């Protein structure tokens, strides 16, 4: 299942890249109630030379349909890894992988930060959600895509709040 999520931030690309590569921000966003409980955060590098972000968090299963919950247990452990290339022509591109531990579900795709006409930044996640369950793959992929979308929407709210407080 294809998934595209766009996030808009009221700051330029360099400010958003700085925020995304800031370990303090990643820890803070991972502690927010609407983003799940973060148990692991690792950030290395910087926007000029490229950076990676690794985040592991626990989400409640109420993010997915009831008929799928029995397949994943009481909670979802989500592992997210982003690898960003160095800034090029005022833009950043990278790759993302999101896995749900204990479930044969994975999202892989690309990331990009690009300027908007009003001086802000658009962050785009574009990828494929795959479930390796022959009979339930479509249902699980749809549920997982919804959970990933809601998580990324929570991250956008966190980023906007962080930028407004900076």
PLY file of the C-alpha trace (Angstrom):
ply
format ascii 1.0
element vertex 166
property float x
property float y
property float z
element edge 165
property int vertex1
property int vertex2
end_header
0.00 0.00 0.00
1.39 3.38 -0.99
1.51 6.12 1.67
2.36 9.79 1.25
2.26 12.21 4.19
3.04 15.92 3.87
3.92 18.11 6.81
4.12 21.90 6.63
6.30 23.93 8.99
6.37 27.73 9.43
10.16 27.93 9.20
12.78 27.67 6.47
14.42 24.41 5.45
17.60 25.03 7.45
15.62 25.64 10.67
13.51 22.51 10.14
16.58 20.39 9.35
18.27 21.74 12.49
15.18 20.80 14.52
14.98 17.29 13.04
18.67 16.66 13.75
18.45 17.97 17.33
18.53 15.04 19.79
16.74 17.19 22.39
13.82 17.73 19.98
13.68 14.03 19.04
13.58 13.04 22.74
10.97 15.72 23.48
8.70 14.70 20.59
9.03 11.08 21.68
7.74 11.92 25.17
4.57 13.62 23.96
1.32 11.87 24.82
0.09 11.83 21.21
3.35 10.37 19.89
3.67 7.32 22.14
6.29 6.57 24.77
9.86 6.76 23.44
12.24 4.14 24.81
15.23 4.82 22.57
16.51 7.90 20.75
19.74 8.24 18.80
20.77 11.14 16.57
24.11 11.48 14.83
25.54 13.94 12.32
24.26 17.35 11.32
22.28 18.94 8.47
25.37 20.16 6.60
27.02 16.74 6.38
23.98 14.47 6.71
22.37 12.97 9.79
20.54 9.90 11.04
17.70 9.63 13.53
16.67 6.41 15.23
13.59 6.34 17.46
11.81 3.47 19.15
8.44 4.08 20.80
5.44 2.23 22.17
1.98 3.09 20.88
-1.41 1.90 22.11
-3.22 -0.59 19.88
-6.28 1.67 19.74
-4.62 3.16 16.66
-5.52 0.05 14.68
-8.84 -1.71 13.95
-10.07 -4.17 16.59
-9.93 -7.17 14.23
-6.18 -6.66 13.76
-5.26 -6.08 17.43
-5.13 -9.80 18.21
-2.26 -10.10 15.73
-0.05 -7.51 17.49
-0.82 -7.76 21.22
-1.50 -5.03 23.78
0.78 -2.38 22.29
2.78 -1.57 19.19
6.53 -1.12 19.39
7.42 1.10 16.47
11.01 1.52 15.29
11.70 4.46 13.00
15.01 5.19 11.29
15.71 8.18 9.06
18.92 8.80 7.11
19.23 12.32 5.71
21.78 13.31 3.06
23.72 16.57 3.25
21.84 19.68 2.17
21.92 20.20 -1.60
20.44 23.23 -3.38
18.54 24.27 -0.26
16.82 20.87 0.03
17.32 17.73 2.04
16.47 14.20 0.92
16.72 10.94 2.74
15.28 7.52 3.40
12.96 6.24 6.10
12.14 2.81 7.49
9.38 2.16 10.01
8.86 -1.30 11.52
6.29 -2.60 13.93
8.08 -5.11 16.16
6.34 -8.44 16.55
4.30 -7.87 13.42
5.38 -8.57 9.86
4.78 -4.93 8.86
7.28 -2.44 7.46
7.22 0.92 5.72
10.15 2.00 3.58
10.45 5.09 1.50
11.93 8.49 0.90
11.93 11.79 2.76
12.42 15.30 1.57
12.46 18.80 2.94
11.71 21.52 0.42
10.94 25.23 0.66
7.39 26.48 0.19
6.49 29.71 -1.61
5.72 31.48 1.68
9.17 30.77 3.20
8.07 27.68 5.13
9.05 24.06 4.64
7.24 21.02 3.33
8.39 17.66 4.64
7.20 14.71 2.57
7.22 11.04 3.55
6.61 8.85 0.49
6.74 5.10 0.83
5.25 1.65 0.74
3.64 -0.15 3.66
3.97 -3.92 3.38
2.56 -6.70 5.55
3.74 -10.25 5.15
0.48 -11.99 6.08
-1.07 -13.82 3.13
-4.73 -13.72 4.22
-4.75 -10.41 6.09
-2.08 -8.37 4.27
-4.40 -5.69 2.86
-6.21 -5.18 6.19
-2.96 -5.05 8.16
-1.31 -2.71 5.62
-4.27 -0.35 5.80
-4.22 -0.39 9.61
-0.45 0.11 9.72
-0.62 2.96 7.20
-3.26 4.66 9.38
-1.09 4.26 12.49
1.97 5.63 10.66
-0.07 8.56 9.30
-1.42 9.45 12.77
2.08 9.19 14.26
3.51 11.50 11.59
0.65 13.96 12.13
1.55 13.99 15.85
5.18 14.63 14.89
4.10 17.58 12.73
2.15 19.07 15.67
5.22 18.58 17.87
7.50 20.20 15.30
5.22 23.23 14.91
5.06 23.62 18.69
8.87 23.32 18.97
9.45 25.90 16.24
6.97 28.35 17.76
8.78 28.08 21.10
12.23 28.61 19.59
0 1
1 2
2 3
3 4
4 5
5 6
6 7
7 8
8 9
9 10
10 11
11 12
12 13
13 14
14 15
15 16
16 17
17 18
18 19
19 20
20 21
21 22
22 23
23 24
24 25
25 26
26 27
27 28
28 29
29 30
30 31
31 32
32 33
33 34
34 35
35 36
36 37
37 38
38 39
39 40
40 41
41 42
42 43
43 44
44 45
45 46
46 47
47 48
48 49
49 50
50 51
51 52
52 53
53 54
54 55
55 56
56 57
57 58
58 59
59 60
60 61
61 62
62 63
63 64
64 65
65 66
66 67
67 68
68 69
69 70
70 71
71 72
72 73
73 74
74 75
75 76
76 77
77 78
78 79
79 80
80 81
81 82
82 83
83 84
84 85
85 86
86 87
87 88
88 89
89 90
90 91
91 92
92 93
93 94
94 95
95 96
96 97
97 98
98 99
99 100
100 101
101 102
102 103
103 104
104 105
105 106
106 107
107 108
108 109
109 110
110 111
111 112
112 113
113 114
114 115
115 116
116 117
117 118
118 119
119 120
120 121
121 122
122 123
123 124
124 125
125 126
126 127
127 128
128 129
129 130
130 131
131 132
132 133
133 134
134 135
135 136
136 137
137 138
138 139
139 140
140 141
141 142
142 143
143 144
144 145
145 146
146 147
147 148
148 149
149 150
150 151
151 152
152 153
153 154
154 155
155 156
156 157
157 158
158 159
159 160
160 161
161 162
162 163
163 164
164 165
